[in-house]
Amino acid sequence: MNFSFTKNIALSLLILFLSTSIYKAQKKTNKQKFKNCDIIFITNNTSPISKNKFAHVGFILLEDTLTYVYYANETIIKCGIAEFISQSKNKKYTLKHLIDKTQLNEEALNTIKVFVKAKFDNNKDAKLVLNTTDCCDADFIWKIYKTAIGISLCDKTEFKIEKDSKVISTQKIAVSLDVFESEYLEE
């Protein structure tokens, strides 16, 4: 056998082994780190919209072996976990999850998946009234938990919509800091 040929085979096998090991390690880390129904908060990149320290709040769902984040910004957006985190200042994020995990049984998880995917698949239904990411994101998360489990993660904040210095409408909407500080969630 030619030495160069043997060297190439050995190198190819080593690369295959390392690639497989890295893939398995990522898969294992992914399963350990992110779980269905985790709420992920990413830090603000000095958003002019809000004084809040969070740029976005997302809802994590595992689909097959991949981790996706659903969040609201006019419509419901779905992206991979790495893409979502890359939107954060210095790629920093905080994960929170429900303290009482017994409430996230199979039936609740199925309800959540149906609700989230229905909002994602139907852009008209997914439209949100206020055009601020802070409100849209957090209110979407609040609605998921209220619909699937019956939990109000936080009190909603009242917003007044004014025109010509007159209040033309008011709405109560969950904001990300209130969801973050929810008594039902922990890191």
Secondary structure, DSSP 8 states (H G I E B T S, - for coil): --HHHHHHHHHHHHHHHHHHHHHHHHHHHHHHH--TT-EEEEE-S--SS-SSSEEEEEEEEEETTEEEEEEESSSEEEEEHHHHHHTSGGG-EEEEEES-GGGS-HHHHHHHHHHHHHHHH-HHHH--SS--HHHHHHHHHHHHHHHHT----S--EEEEEEETTEEEEEEEE--HHHHHT-TTEE-
